[in-house]
Amino acid sequence: MNKKPKPIDFYAPSEQVAQRLIGAIVTVDGVGGRIVETEAYDREDPASHTFSGLTPRNAAMFGPPAHVYVYRSYGIHWCMNFVCREPGHGAGVLIRAIEPLTGIDVMRERRGLEPVKLLCSGPGRLAQALGITHKNNGMSLAEPPFHIEPPEEDFAVVSGPRIGLTKAVDVPWRFGLAGSKFVSKPFPRV
């Protein structure tokens, strides 16, 4: 008997969506792979871009769920988030790493390197490999160029503190596929 994958409920709290996305397949114009690492953010979270309220920069994160919020990190790298909760709330999930599965040659060309393990292991690398830029900000995940397939099985998920923050550093809202060699940084051992 085939088990039909459960759709991802983007109206749920971001920490739940971040966990449910582990194992999902995401592609952008046919280039992508399995999500292996995420981080959750919410407007009540001091580390979130939405904590101080609506701005032109973070407006997409206050928009409807299942849309993309793209921002520049340190003025260098684009980063991709999936918007969660109801419109106006201001929550999302940063996609930190994927296991490349399709379009690997395109990723290598965009990133200028060979090792598959390093193509998408970090939010900036991932965005570059998938061709994500600010032009994708506010786009629906349900329409091209995006395609998402929910996980077809239950994956073992590990959690730990988020990376590179100065606020809410101990909040364990970083999630990963247990044992994945494609995460950006190893998870602490339990």
N, C-alpha and C positions, 0 to 999 in steps of 0.2 A: 504494500500500500504506500503510495507516494504521499508525503506530507507536504502540503502547500505552505510556502513561506508566509509568515504573518507580515502584513504591510507595516512600514515604520510609521508610527503615530507622531508626527511632528508637533502636535498640540500638547504633548506631554512635557513635563519639566525637563530642562536641558540635561540634567545628570542622568535621567532615564534614557533619553534619546541617545546620548553619547555612548551608553553601554549597548543599546540595541543596534547601533550602527556598526559595532565590531563584527566583522565577517561579511558585511554588505559589500556589494560590488558597485563601484562608481566609475563611470567613464564620461569623458568630455570629448565629443567628436570621435568616439570609438577608441580613445586612448585612456587607459586606467587600470584598475585592479581592485583587490580586496582591501577594505579599510581595516587597518590593524592598530591604529592609535588615534585617540580623540581626547579633547578637553572640553568640559562644560563650563558655560558662563551664564550668569543671570543678572538682571538689573539690580538685585539686592546684594550682589557680590562686588566688593570694592575693587576686584581685579578686572571687572568687566568694562568694556568700552561704553556700556549703557548706564553705568552706575550714576554718572552725573547728569543724565537726562539726554534728550533728543538733540542731536547736532546734525549738520549736513553730512559729516563724515560717517556717522553711525546710523543714519536714517533707515537703511535697508534692514538693520537688525530689529527695528521696531515695526517692520512691515509684516506681511503675512508669513505664516510658517511654510516650510519647504521651499524657501527661496535662498539665494546666496548672498552673503555679506562678504565683500572682499575689501581688504585694507592693506596698506603698506606697513611693514614692520621695520622700524629703525630707518625708514626712508629708502630701504634697499629691496626687500623681498615682499612680494604679494603673498597674502595668506587668505585661505578660503574657509568660511564658516557656513554652516547650515542653520538657518533661522528656525527657532522653536517657539512654542507657546502661541497664544492668541495675538492677533495684531495689536500693537501698542504696548506689549509687555516688555520687549527688549531682552531676549535671551537667544543663545545660539551655541553651536558646537563647532569648535575649531577642529578641522581635519588635519591631524599632525603627521600621519604616515599611512601609506598603502603598500601592499605587496604588488609590484607591477605584474600584470597578467597579459595585457594586450596593448599593442602599439609601442613595444619596448624600443624598437629602432628609432621611432619618433622621439621618445623620451631621451634616448642617448644623444640624439642630434640637438635637441633643445638644451640639454644639460651640459653637453660637451664632455661626457665621460662614459666609461664602459661598465663598471661594476653595477649589476642590477640591484644589489643590496643598498647602494647609495643613491639611486635615482629619485626615490620618493620618501626618504627617511628624515622627515622634518617638514614643517609647514611651508617654508620658503622653497625648498627643493621640490616638494610635491606640486606646488602651484606652477613653478617653472616647467616641470616635466609635463604637466597637463595643459600648459598653455593658458593658465588663468591670469587675467589682468583685471584692471578696474572696469573694463568693458563688460565683464560678467556680473558686476555688482547689481543686485536686485533681480537677477534672472530666476525663473522658476526651475526647480529641480525636476519638474514633471514634463519639461519640454526640451527639445534640442537646443543647445548641443549636449545637455546633460541626460544621463540615463542612470537610474539607480535600481538595483535588484536587492531586495531584502535578503538577509542570510537564510540559506536553505537548511541550516542546522543550528543547534545551540552550540556556540563556541565558549570555551573557558575564558573568562575575562578577569584580568588583574587590574588593580587600581593603585593609585599613589598620588602624591602631590603634583600639582601642575609645574611646568618648567618655566624658568626665566621671569618669575614674578617678584615684585617687591611688596605686594599687598595680598592678603589671604593666602600666604605661601603654604600653609599646612592643610588647606582644603583638599581632600583626596578625590578631586574630580578629573583626574587624568586616568584614562582607561585604555587597556591594550589587550590584544590577542595573546593569551598565555603562550610563552615559548617562541613567539615570532622573532625572527632575526631581522625583520624589516622596520622595527620601531626606531624612533629617533634616539632614544636613550634607554638603557635597561631599567626595568622596574626594580625597586628594592625587594630583596628576598624576604618572604614572610617567616 
